[in-house]
Amino acid sequence: GAGSFDVVLDQVKALATTTHDRRTVVIDSMTKLFANEIAREAERLADAGKKNEFGADKRPAVGYMRQLVSWLTRINMNVILICGEVPEWGETGGERGQIGTTFDCWPRLEYELDLALHVYRTGLSRYARVRKTRKAAFPQSEVMPFSYDEFANRIGRDVVEAPAEPIALATPDQLAEIDRLLGLVRLEEGTVDKWLAAANVSGWDEMPEDRGGKASDHLRGKIATVESL
């Protein structure tokens, strides 16, 4: 499988913006993808003779995770992210010790998801305990059979099996027009960064078509206001 965030991001962007017959994207494992990036950065720091302080080796991996989550939030598909398991530590009986298990990846990942499950096997059957949920069909801490039919029945087969609809990104003509207008209008410092952040994108090439149109209209309005003075 792909061990590079760049490769995975390219594939997710393609699934999000092109027409295809897929319904679900599964990344297995997020643990390995995240750990590989941390290891690469740690090696780069060592080769450069720099100290690995204050989690410096994790910064690129966290940046990639934010990009990936942004795209997975926008993609019109079912998304399953699989992580390994590690001990979870905390206070128990007044002393620090293992209080259970948790996922092995970016700590904030669970908070970004609509549903987080702890999957385990008993005999030949698999079950899932709901760790975190924003879905009424999956009550907090409930234990349920871990199967496709269980998910489809709870969420609705019409939702789970619906065709993926591609995101319409800003067209080349729109991008060229925005670039032209930005060269004519003086905006307050940080304005473009705020627009990109509001759209949850890292660059104009990832901007949805409708927001690209609104940006062009806003810039034209700025020009018209200046010309009327």
N, C-alpha and C positions, 0 to 999 in steps of 0.2 A: 504493500500500500504506500501511499504518498506520505513521506516523512517531513514535508516542507509546508509551512503555512502559505507560502506564495503559490504553490501548486493547488492546495486545497481552496484558497480564496479564488483563484482563477476559475476553478470548476464550479464553485458555488455561484459566482457571478454569472457564469454561462447558464447555469440552471435557472437563475432568477430572471434572466433577460432574453432568453430564446424560447421558441416553441418546441416542446418535446412531449413524450408520452409517459414520463416518470411522475410518480405521485409522492414519493418519500425519499429524503436524503438522510443517510446514516453515516456518521463519522465514528469510526472504531479503530484506534481509541483516541479520545481527546487527551488522555493522560500521556500517551507516547508522543503525540504531536507537541504538546506543551513542554514536556521534559526535554525533547530533542532540541527545541529552540533555546532553552535555558543552557543546555550543555554546550551548544555552539557559541553562545555569547560568553560563557565562562572561559572557553578555550580562546576566543578572540581577545578577551581582556588579559589573559595570561600571556599570550603571544605579544601583546602590546606593552607588557610590563606594567599593567595597571592593577590596582587593588580591587578586589571584588567586595566592595563595601555597600552597606545599606540596600542590599538586594539588587545591585547593579546588573547582575546576570539575568534577572527576571524581567527587566524593563521592556526589552524588545518583544518577549513572549506575551506580556500583558497587553502591549500595544496591538499585536496581531489578534489577540483574543477579542479586544474591543471592536476591531474591524469585522472579524468573523461574526460576532454576535449581532452587529448592526445589519449585516447582510442576511443572516438567518432570520432575523426579526422581520425583514421586509419580504423574504421569499414566500411565494404562494404555494408552499408544499408542507407536508408533514416533516418534522425534523426530529431525529433521534441522535443524541450525543451519548456515547458510552465511555465511562471512566472506570479506572481501577478503584480498588478499595484500600483505605489506610486506617489505622487506629485514630479515634477521635479522643482528645484529652480534655479534661476539665476537672472541676471540683466534685468530689464524691465522698461523703462522710467526713467532711472537713479537711480532706487531704486531696492532693492532686493525683489523678490516676486516669486510666482509660475508662471512658463513659460509654463507648460504643464504637461505631465505625462511620467513616464519611468518605466522600469521593476524593480522588487524587487528581487535582487540576487547579486552575485559577480559582482562588477562594470565592470570588464574587460570582462565579458562573451560576451557581444555584439561584441567586437572587435575580438573575436576568431571565430565567426560564419561567414558563407558565406552570410547569409540572416537573418535580424531581422525585425519582423513585429509587428505593433501595431494593434491588432484585436479588433473590437468593433461591436456592434449590432445596427442596425437601423430597428425598427419594428421587423419583423420576419426574416430579412436577416442579414448575417454577412459580414463584409468587413475588409480588411487589408490595412494599410498604410505602405509603405516600409520605415523603419527607417534607415536601413543600408544595403548595398548590394555589392556583388562582382559578381552578376549574371546579364548579359546583358538583360535577359528576364524579370527582375524585376527592372525597372528604379527607381532611388532614388525619394522618396516622392510620388510615384504613389499610387493611391487608386484602389483596385481591389476587385472583389468578393472573399470571402474566402471559397473555396470549393476544393475538391479533383480534380475534372475535370479541374479547372483553373490551378492548379499546374501541373497536368499531361500534359496538352496541352502546357504549357509554357516550361517546362523542357524537355518533351518528354516521352511518355509512355514507350518506350523501355528502358529508363534510370530508371524511377520511379518503373517500375514493373519488372526489371531485377532480377534474382535470386541472393541471397547473396553468395559471395565466401569467404570461411574462410581464415584467415591469417595463413600462415604456420610459426609456431614458431620454434625456435631452438629445435632440438630433444634432448632427454636425453643423447644420445651418444655424441652429440656436446657439451652439457653443461659439461659433464664429461671431455671431451678432453680439453675444454677451461680452466677448473679448474686445470687440470694437467699441462697445458702449463704455466699458470700464476704462478704456483709454481716453474717453472724452469727459467722464464725470469724476469729480473729486469727492470721494466718500470719506466719512469719518474713519479713523484708524480702527481696524478690527471689525468693520461692518461685514465684509465678505466672509470672514471667519465665523461670525455669528449666523449668517445665512446658511453656510455649510453645516454648522453644528445643529441648527434647527431642522435641517433636512436629514440629519444623521448620516452624512456622507463625508468623505475625506477630500473630494475634489469635484470640479464642475462636471467631469465626465461621468460621475456617478449620480448626478442630479436627476430626479424624476422629470419627465417632460413638462408636466403641468407647473411644477415649481420653476423650471427654467423659463417658461413663458411669463410667469409672474415677475421673475427677476428682470427680464427684458423690459416688461411694461413699466416696472418701477424706475429703471434707469432712464427710459425714454421720458418718463414724467419729470425726472430731475432735470433733464436737458431742456424740456419745454418750459419749466419754471424759470430756469436761468435765462433763456432767450427772451422771455416776456418781461424781464426786469429792465 
